Structures are given as structure tokens and as C-alpha cells.
Amino acid sequence: MVQGGRVLAELQGNPTLTHGERLPGELILTLDAAGVPLANVDLLAVAAGPGSFTGLRVGIASMQGLATATGLRIVPVSVFEALARSAGGGDSPLAVWIDAQRGQVFAVLYDAAGGRMLTEPSSLPPAETLAAWKALGVTGPIRFVGDGAIRYRNTVESELGSPALLLPEPPPLAGFVGLIAAEYSERAVLPHAVVPIYVRRPDAELARSRKMTRA
């Protein structure tokens, strides 16, 4: 919950429960913590991805349901953008790496200020990600943020030949998602227009493709 450029309340979810089990109740708890009734909310925000396919679908569906019930619009916010905002500015480009499982990272490279993408989002193994960036002429020190950077720190240091400029594990991103949504309220869309940012094809689609190929 944000208001006037500051975070009024932000709660971390219970990781022992699924998104579907915890989300509706945690939305109400957040409103209670902020002391703001739902009737006073004028804009909704949702982290649109990339991330867990199931988590994204449940999160987006929950906000779509709330938007439909209240008549509010939703601002979809990229997790890349939220992570970049959490890192702040610096003197070197910022790599945002999210663990994509299956030995891959969802990755994008921002400029030093963290506001402009220097590469397109990708989903590749860490070494291939860095090789693709080198092929684009990306040189010099790079800062890294995200759980993918933490998991593959050794690969980063091996490929770059120097210690990784690894930022600390970022704080919860809900507040940053809310602040970005409030800042860019012109991005707000109707509930049905929220599109998940998958970067790579969902596992269900890949499974269907493999089945069709075998057939």
C-alpha cells in the first residue's frame, strides 16, 4: 500500500502456503496495516513477471478479480523494473537476474541509472547470457541484483574474470511495485488487459509442443 510517494504498509507472505491460499487474506491484512479501507483505494498494481508461472497466474487473477469487483484499473509492473528500482543508481550498468529454474536466468541489463534497458529480456543459462551480452559489446564492470545473480555468482565471476559486483539480496518488492505503479499511473489498464511477462514459454505450452512433435 503506497500513498504520496511512500510505502504505508508492506507484508511478506507466508511461504508455507500457496499463493491461492494466502493472497486474498493478505490483501485485507495489508489494508488493515495501512489503515486504509478498500473504498479509498484508487489504483491497483500487480507484479506481472517474470517469475513462477503459477505464482504469476494466481497473483494476476487475484488482482483482476479485485479490479472487476471495485471498478479499478491495474498497473502491471515488471519484476525486472522493481528489482532495478530496489538497487538504485550507480556508476556501472545494472544486471537484473531472476532465477528461472532449469539452469537458466531471466535477465536484462539496464543503464547505470537503472531506468533504461540496454538489452532485451532473455531466458538463458548464465554463461550464455553473459556471452550474448559480450557479443553486443557490453564491457566494463557490471552490477548484479536478484536471486539469479546470487545463485550463479561463481559463474558470473568465472565468465567475467573478476569479482562480481553483487548487490545485497533485495528487500521485498511489493512496495517498489506500488511506487512504480503510482508514478506511472498512465500505464493502468482494464483487468482483462493485464498480460503476464513470461520471457520464455510456459511449461504447459512446451509440454504440448513436445507432445505434438512426438505425434
Backbone torsions as a table, in degrees:
resi	resn	phi	psi	omega
1	MET	NA	121.8	-179.8
2	VAL	-125.2	153.9	177.7
3	GLN	-159.4	134.0	177.2
4	GLY	59.6	33.5	177.6
5	GLY	78.7	14.2	177.4
6	ARG	-137.4	156.9	-179.3
7	VAL	-87.3	119.0	178.2
8	LEU	-82.8	-38.3	-179.0
9	ALA	-157.2	143.3	179.0
10	GLU	-151.4	122.5	-178.0
11	LEU	-116.7	139.8	174.2
12	GLN	-88.2	134.3	-178.0
13	GLY	-72.5	162.1	177.1
14	ASN	-79.1	109.6	-174.5
15	PRO	-69.3	-11.7	179.5
16	THR	-81.2	-9.4	179.8
17	LEU	-110.3	153.4	176.0
18	THR	-73.2	162.9	178.3
19	HIS	-58.0	-41.8	-178.3
20	GLY	-63.8	-33.6	-179.4
21	GLU	-74.4	-33.8	-169.9
22	ARG	-104.0	-24.5	-169.5
23	LEU	-60.7	-53.2	-175.9
24	PRO	-56.3	-45.6	-179.1
25	GLY	-66.1	-36.8	-178.6
26	GLU	-71.2	-28.3	174.4
27	LEU	-62.7	-43.3	178.8
28	ILE	-66.3	-41.4	178.4
29	LEU	-61.3	-38.0	179.0
30	THR	-65.2	-43.1	177.2
31	LEU	-61.7	-42.6	179.4
32	ASP	-63.3	-41.5	-179.4
33	ALA	-64.8	-33.6	179.4
34	ALA	-82.1	-15.0	-176.8
35	GLY	70.0	32.0	-177.5
36	VAL	-121.7	122.4	175.8
37	PRO	-72.3	152.5	-179.6
38	LEU	-56.5	-33.4	-178.5
39	ALA	-63.2	-20.4	-179.0
40	ASN	-92.5	-3.8	178.8
41	VAL	-78.1	131.6	-178.0
42	ASP	-114.7	-2.7	-179.3
43	LEU	-159.2	142.8	178.5
44	LEU	-112.1	154.9	177.3
45	ALA	-134.7	151.6	176.5
46	VAL	-145.5	140.4	172.3
47	ALA	-75.3	113.3	-171.8
48	ALA	-90.4	-2.2	178.3
49	GLY	115.2	178.3	6.4
50	PRO	-79.6	166.0	-179.5
51	GLY	169.4	-159.2	177.5
52	SER	-59.5	127.7	-177.9
53	PHE	-59.2	-45.0	-179.4
54	THR	-66.0	-44.0	178.9
55	GLY	-60.4	-41.3	179.0
56	LEU	-64.1	-44.9	-178.3
57	ARG	-62.8	-43.2	-178.9
58	VAL	-67.5	-44.2	-179.8
59	GLY	-62.8	-45.8	-179.4
60	ILE	-66.6	-42.4	179.7
61	ALA	-62.6	-36.9	179.4
62	SER	-64.1	-44.4	-179.7
63	MET	-71.5	-32.7	176.1
64	GLN	-64.3	-40.9	178.2
65	GLY	-64.3	-42.5	178.8
66	LEU	-65.8	-40.5	179.5
67	ALA	-64.8	-40.5	179.4
68	THR	-64.3	-40.2	-178.3
69	ALA	-71.2	-30.2	-174.9
70	THR	-103.0	-14.1	-176.3
71	GLY	78.9	14.7	-179.2
72	LEU	-89.5	161.4	174.3
73	ARG	-99.2	165.6	-175.7
74	ILE	-123.3	138.6	171.6
75	VAL	-103.2	110.2	174.9
76	PRO	-74.8	131.1	-177.9
77	VAL	-122.0	129.5	177.4
78	SER	-67.7	136.7	174.7
79	VAL	-64.8	-31.8	173.7
80	PHE	-55.8	-48.0	-176.8
81	GLU	-64.8	-40.8	179.9
82	ALA	-64.9	-41.8	178.0
83	LEU	-65.0	-41.0	177.8
84	ALA	-62.4	-40.5	178.8
85	ARG	-64.9	-37.7	-179.8
86	SER	-65.9	-28.3	-177.6
87	ALA	-79.0	-25.2	-177.3
88	GLY	74.1	-177.8	-179.9
89	GLY	-82.2	168.1	179.8
90	GLY	-163.0	-166.1	-177.7
91	ASP	-100.8	-0.7	-177.7
92	SER	-141.4	161.5	178.9
93	PRO	-55.3	153.3	-176.5
94	LEU	-114.0	120.0	176.0
95	ALA	-95.5	125.1	175.1
96	VAL	-104.4	116.9	-178.7
97	TRP	-121.1	121.9	177.3
98	ILE	-112.5	131.2	-179.7
99	ASP	-62.5	116.4	-178.7
100	ALA	-98.5	6.3	-176.0
101	GLN	62.4	179.5	-179.5
102	ARG	53.4	28.4	177.1
103	GLY	74.3	18.1	-178.4
104	GLN	-121.2	164.5	172.1
105	VAL	-128.2	140.1	165.1
106	PHE	-78.7	124.2	-170.8
107	ALA	-139.8	147.7	171.6
108	VAL	-153.1	151.0	179.6
109	LEU	-113.6	127.2	178.0
110	TYR	-105.8	163.5	173.4
111	ASP	-70.4	177.3	-174.6
112	ALA	-60.2	-31.9	-179.8
113	ALA	-77.9	-14.1	179.3
114	GLY	78.3	18.6	-176.4
115	GLY	-114.2	-16.2	-176.2
116	ARG	-126.8	128.4	179.4
117	MET	-72.8	132.6	175.0
118	LEU	-97.6	-18.3	178.2
119	THR	-135.2	161.2	172.9
120	GLU	-78.3	148.5	175.7
121	PRO	-58.5	143.8	-179.1
122	SER	-141.3	164.2	174.3
123	SER	-134.0	96.4	-174.7
124	LEU	-142.8	165.0	170.1
125	PRO	-59.5	150.9	-176.5
126	PRO	-52.6	-46.4	-178.0
127	ALA	-64.0	-39.0	179.1
128	GLU	-68.7	-34.1	176.6
129	THR	-60.7	-48.1	-179.0
130	LEU	-66.6	-36.6	179.0
131	ALA	-65.0	-40.0	178.4
132	ALA	-64.3	-38.7	178.6
133	TRP	-67.1	-39.9	177.8
134	LYS	-62.2	-38.2	179.6
135	ALA	-65.0	-23.9	177.5
136	LEU	-85.9	-1.2	178.8
137	GLY	89.7	15.4	178.5
138	VAL	-76.2	119.2	-179.5
139	THR	-133.5	174.8	176.2
140	GLY	84.7	177.5	-179.2
141	PRO	-65.2	145.6	178.7
142	ILE	-130.1	132.8	172.3
143	ARG	-86.0	148.4	-179.8
144	PHE	-126.8	141.5	175.6
145	VAL	-142.3	148.2	177.5
146	GLY	117.5	159.4	-177.3
147	ASP	-67.8	-25.0	176.1
148	GLY	-67.4	-37.1	177.9
149	ALA	-67.4	-38.1	178.9
150	ILE	-65.9	-44.0	-177.8
151	ARG	-65.7	-38.5	-173.9
152	TYR	-109.3	32.7	-179.1
153	ARG	-57.5	-43.1	-178.3
154	ASN	-61.4	-39.1	178.0
155	THR	-64.7	-42.6	178.7
156	VAL	-59.0	-48.9	-177.5
157	GLU	-66.5	-35.7	179.2
158	SER	-67.9	-44.1	-177.0
159	GLU	-73.2	-36.4	-177.9
160	LEU	-87.1	-16.8	178.1
161	GLY	72.5	21.3	178.6
162	SER	-156.1	161.7	178.5
163	PRO	-59.2	139.6	179.9
164	ALA	-72.3	134.8	174.2
165	LEU	-83.2	74.6	-171.4
166	LEU	-90.9	119.9	178.3
167	LEU	-76.1	154.3	179.7
168	PRO	-58.6	159.5	177.8
169	GLU	-54.6	128.9	-174.4
170	PRO	-67.5	155.0	176.1
171	PRO	-71.5	174.2	174.7
172	PRO	-52.5	142.6	-171.4
173	LEU	-94.5	-9.2	-175.1
174	ALA	-56.7	-41.6	179.9
175	GLY	-63.7	-40.9	178.5
176	PHE	-67.1	-38.1	176.6
177	VAL	-60.6	-44.6	179.0
178	GLY	-64.0	-42.5	179.9
179	LEU	-64.6	-40.9	178.5
180	ILE	-65.0	-42.1	179.6
181	ALA	-61.7	-42.2	179.6
182	ALA	-66.7	-36.3	-179.2
183	GLU	-71.1	-33.8	-177.9
184	TYR	-117.3	53.4	-177.2
185	SER	-62.4	-19.6	178.7
186	GLU	-68.0	-12.6	177.0
187	ARG	-80.4	-5.8	-174.6
188	ALA	-60.2	140.4	-178.8
189	VAL	-132.3	166.5	173.0
190	LEU	-69.1	156.0	-174.1
191	PRO	-51.6	-43.4	-175.6
192	HIS	-69.3	-14.9	-175.5
193	ALA	-90.6	-0.3	177.4
194	VAL	-72.7	123.9	-177.5
195	VAL	-115.5	123.5	178.0
196	PRO	-62.2	145.5	174.7
197	ILE	-99.0	96.1	-176.5
198	TYR	-87.8	-33.2	-174.1
199	VAL	70.9	-53.5	173.1
200	ARG	-114.6	163.6	-178.1
201	ARG	-65.8	140.5	178.0
202	PRO	-57.3	151.6	-178.9
203	ASP	-57.0	-37.3	-179.0
204	ALA	-62.3	-39.3	178.5
205	GLU	-67.8	-41.1	178.9
206	LEU	-62.6	-39.6	179.2
207	ALA	-64.6	-40.6	178.4
208	ARG	-64.0	-39.7	179.8
209	SER	-64.0	-42.4	178.8
210	ARG	-64.1	-38.8	-179.9
211	LYS	-65.0	-42.8	179.9
212	MET	-66.0	-36.8	179.7
213	THR	-65.0	-43.4	178.7
214	ARG	-64.3	-36.9	-179.5
215	ALA	-66.8	NA	NA
